[in-house]
Every structure is written in structure tokens, then in C-alpha cells.
């Protein structure tokens, strides 16, 4: 735990400044009831949430979780080895109860506005997880590709979801001659320590008029409807939690501009902020 550190020594996990304020300190030494179980002993559960006065992002301050969390044990902890069953359960949700179906409709509408033929569109999803998003999007005939650090997720995407490409690893390892109309980060960037570098890397795989779609937990909206300890947006696996100012900062530092930013309350009760981004020319 990063104990005994003065406030002015704490660095924002997004902009690296030392100008942050404490939003919440977990004093119970145990995880919130509904947070994912990562097997952290109660006496080791120590973390705080800060908000950066410079870029506006919220961030979790701790060193509890392993650096290779998403390579395998995240799926095991989250889906308890019932990945395929969970996939079919979520795919079967009615549209009014499905975050993914709403997401797909946003993306289809956006691609139409870009005058992109849906049947010829190509989408790369980074951090595909259960791959429900691409499972829904494939129904529209798009070329579907995904990357996930967990080989189990990549194999599931290829064998069960039947995506066109599935790669086990990270975007930094990705080698591909294809260029994509859209690259998506659906609730992914909050789980990584260097989201800006990930967006910079993604730009290499965009076609000339390509866009990046980003979804992130919306901290400002979540706090209007609850408190940090109860809201999923602030759970331990989220390094950073966003709002309009911080998502704009994120884009600008990666040489991107947000074509639009929206905050939504999803059927799952998550508060989400999303944006379509394009490279600054």
C-alpha cells in the first residue's frame, strides 16, 4: 500500500500532476459487498480515491492488484468459469435491458452518419472480454476483429462468437496490415495504467478517416446518484474514473479530438461517459 505519502507527493494517474484532493478513504479494510472478488485478505484491502484538480479525473490509489490481472484471473474472478453461459445470457437480454444493444445502435448510427457502408465497415474491439459487443455488431455484417489479454477470451471470440479475427495479447503486441474504420475501447481504458499510450498506439491501425470510440465510467454522474463505496464506477479495478473534462484531456494528449461526448445512465445502472474521437490533422 502506498501509505505514509503526503498529499502533494501523490501523482495523478492520468496527467501526473501533484494537485489532487481526497474524495474517499476506505477504512473498513474490506471490499464493498458487490465488488469483484479478487481474493484480497481483508486486512490488506487499503485504498483511497482522489480527484485531480488539474485534469478532473478521479483515480484509485493502491497497489493491491497484480499487474497481470487481465491475462487470466480477471475472467475467472468475474465469470467464475462460466464464460460461455454468461455470454448467451447477456446476448438474450431484451434491448431495453442490454447495454451492448444500446452501444451497437450508437455505433451503427455513427457509421451511417460517416457515410460508411455497414456491410463493408471494419471494427477492432480492444479488450473484448465476453465479446457480447461484437456478437451483436456482427449481425449487421461488419468485419469484426478483437484483442484481449486473456487467451480464453480470444479463443471464445473466435470459436463461439465467430469473429473474423481474434488476437490474444495487448494492443502493443498487435501486428496487422488491416486498417479499421472504428476502434473501440468499451470500459477498457479505466483498467490500464497508461490509457494515453494505448490511444496513441490505436491510431496506427485506423484508416484515413477512422475514428476511435471510448466508453468510460462517469464519476461525476455516479456521485450524484450514490456514494463512492457503493458505486461500481469506483471499484478497485478501475485506475481512473472520468467526466467531461478528463475525457477531453485524455483525447488531446493522444492527439485526438472528440467529435461528441455524451453521458448516459445504462440499463445495468452504470453511469457512462462516451465519445467518438478522431486524429487531429
N, C-alpha and C positions, 0 to 999 in steps of 0.2 A: 504494500500500500504506500502511496506517496504521502506519508504522514510528515508532520513537522516541517511543512513547506509554507513559507509566508505567502500571502495572497499576491504580492507583487512579483513573486517568483513563478507563479502558475502561468503557463503559456496557453493561449487559446489553441485548440486543436485544429482550427481552420486557418486563422490569419497570423498565428504565432505572436500576437501581442501579449503584454502583461497587464492589460486593463480589463479585468473581469470582476464580476460580483457573484457572491454565493447566493444561489437560489434555494438549495436544499442540501442538508447533510443527513445521511441515513444513520440513525443512532440505534436502531433496533438490532443491528448486526445480523439480520436475516433478510432474505429476499422477499419482495412483495408476493402475496399469495399466488397471483396469476402469472408471474414472470416465469419464463422457461427455466426448467431445472437443469443446471449445469454441474450439479454435484459439488457446489461450493459449501464448505463447512460454515455453519452459522457464525462462528467466531472469526472467520476470515472475510465475511461479507462487509466490506467497508468501501463506501464510495460517496462522492458528493457531486452535485450538479451546479454548474456555473453558467452565467450568461456573459458573453463578451460585449463590452461597451463599444468596441470598435466596429466589428462586422455584424454583430447582433445574434450570432449563433449561440445556442445552448450546447454544453458539452459535459459528458460524464468523465469524472476524474477518478481513476482507479488503475490498478494493474493486476486484476484478478483473473481475467480470462486468458487462455493460451493463445499465442499468435497464430496457431494453425487451426483455430476453431472451426473454420468453414470447410476444411478439407474432408471431414467425415463426421465428427461427433456432433456437429450442429444438426444435421439431418436426423441423427439417432436421437438426440435430445428433443427435437421439435416434433418429429413424426413418429417416434417410438417404433421404428422399423415397419411402419405401415404406410410407406410412401405411396404405393400404387392405390391402395384402398382410399387414402386421403385424396389423391388426385381425382379419382372418379366421384367421390363425394362432393368435392368442390365444383367439378365440372357440371354436376347435376343440379346445382343451385339455380333457383329461378332468377331471372335478370334483376329483379328488384332487391335481391339478397346477395348479389355477386359483385365484388369489387372488380374482378377481372373482366366481366362482361361490360361494365361501365368504362373501364380503361380501354378496351378494344374499340368501343364505339367512339371514344375521343380520338383515338389514333386513326381510325378509318375516316372520320370526318376531316381530320387534319390532312391526311394524304390526298383526299379528294380536293381540298382547297389548294393543294400544291399542284393540282392537275396531274397527279401520278396515277397511272393505271394500276388499280389494286392487284389485278392478276399478274402484273409484271413488277410489283413492288418487292423489295428485299428488306428484311428486318433482322438485325442481330440483337439478341437479348443477352445482356451481361448479368450473370448471377441468376440463372433461370430457376433454380430450386425445383419445385414441383412441376414447373413448366406448364402450368394451367394457362398462363397468358398466351403462350404460343399455341397451345392446344385450341384455344378459342380463335386466335388470329388466323390459323391455318384454314379455317372454314371459308375464309374469303379469298383463298388462292394465292396468298403471298408466299414468297420464298423465305423460309424460316431457318434461322441459324441461332445457336446459343452457345454460351460458355458458362461453365460452373466449376468451382474448385473441387467439388466432390465427384469422383468418378461414378458414384452411384447415381447421382442426378444426371450426369451426361449420358450414361447408359440408358436410364429411364426415358430421357428425352428422345433418344434415337430409336429404341426398341418399342416403347409403349405409345409415345406421342407421335412418333414418325416424323420428326422434324427433318429438314433437308441436310442440316449439318449440326453436329453436337461435339463440343470440344471440352475435355477435362483439363482444367488448369486455370490460369488467370489471363486477363487481357494482355498483360506484359509478355506472356509466353506465346500469344496468339500470332500465327503466321498464316496469312490468307491473301490471295490475289483479288478476291472479290471486294467490291466496294458497295456499301449499303445505302439505301435511301434513308433509313432510320436506324439508329442505335438506341436501345432502351436500357435504362437503369431503373428498374421498378423496386423501390425500397431496398436499394443496394448500397448507395454511397454513404449512408449513415453507419454502415457496418465496417467501413475501411478507414484506416488512419490517414491516408493521403488521397482524398477524393479528387483534388485538383489534378494531380498527376494522372489519375485514371481517365479523367475527361480529356486531358491533353493527348493521351495515347489513343483514345477512341476516335479522335479527329482524323487519325491516319487511315481509318477504314471507312470514312464517309465518301460518297460520290460527290461530284462537284456541287450539287445543290442539296446535299444531305443535311439532315437535322439530327439532333440528339434529344431524346425525351427523358426527363428526370422526374421521378416521384420521390418525395422525402416526407418524413413525419413533420407535422406542423406544430411546433411547440407553443406559439402564441395562441392559436385557436384551442389547443388541448387544455391549456391552463385556464381558459375562460369557462370550461365545462367540467373541470375537475382539478385534482392536485397532482403533483409530480409522482408521489408514491403509488398512486392508483392508475395512472395513465400509461398505456402500452408505449406511447411515443417516447417515454423517457426510460424504458427498460435498459438493463445493464449492457446489452449487446449493441446499443446504439452509441457510438462515439460522439456523434453530433446530431442535433435536432434543430430544425430550421424555421425560418419565417421569410417574409419577402425580401428584407434587406440582405440576409445571409445567402439566400439562393442567388440573388443578383451578384453578390461578391464572388460566390463560387464560380458562376459563369464567366465573369470578367477576368478572373485570374487564370482561367483556362483559354482565354482568347475567344470567348463565345458571347453572344448577345441573346437575351431572352426575347423571343417573339411574343410570348404571352405568359403570364403567371396567374395561376388560379388556386384558391384554397377551397377544399371540399370536405364534407363530412360523409364518409363512405358507409355503405351498408354494414360493414363489420364494426362500426363505431370508431374507426380510426379517423383522425384528423390529418389530412394530407395536403401538402402543397406541391403542385406540379408545374412544369414549364417545358416548352419546346425551345430548344436553343440551336443557333446556327453559328458557324465560324465567322468571326469578324474579318472582313476582307480589307 
